[in-house]
Amino acid sequence: MAEVDTVIEDERWEDAGLETLAERAGLATLHWLGMDADIVVMGCDDARIAALNGDFRDKAQPTNILSWPAVEHVAHAPGAHPARPAVAELGDIAIAYETCVRESQAQHKRFDAHVTHLLVHAILHLAGYDHLNDADASVMEDAERQILAPLGIEDPYLEKET
């Protein structure tokens, strides 16, 4: 049975309910993918994610979320759904508190909805989805909408009026 393990490095994530958000996003995404795999989500701060971003992407600056798939994915045709990896562990995710707060406020989105969207997005990356070209971005965004809608989260790509 799929499990979403949450590691809290920044206590603010406990108050924000990251464990519940990660489990909800993780199980919904894995169900949509038709996969039974484990995921680890680490809730951290901007300093920690900047260090990770520097170590793994040579971009020593904060970002909202990072993901590390457990397997290297097979290339797929642009606009096609990637093959589902047959793995027990899908991979790891790190998410930064301060960046998520700033983004949710700037985009006029509920914090929990924004975090859930980012987690779904990162889990899709773990499963081989990407947005390097328009066709793949369209497939990934459609997948996100299909996963988020039953969770009561509106289309994250709609512009909010202020």
Number of C-alpha atoms within 10 A of each C-alpha: 7 17 16 20 16 20 16 17 14 16 12 15 19 14 9 14 11 23 19 14 17 24 21 16 23 27 20 18 23 22 13 13 15 10 19 16 19 19 24 20 25 23 24 21 24 19 15 18 25 20 16 19 19 14 11 12 12 11 13 15 15 20 21 20 22 22 19 17 19 16 15 11 16 10 9 13 9 17 17 13 16 19 13 15 18 12 14 15 19 25 21 21 20 26 27 25 23 17 17 21 18 13 15 17 13 10 16 14 16 13 17 17 18 20 26 23 22 21 27 25 22 26 27 24 21 25 26 22 25 22 15 9 10 11 14 20 16 16 18 22 19 13 19 22 18 15 22 21 12 10 14 9 16 14 15 18 9 7 9 9 6 6
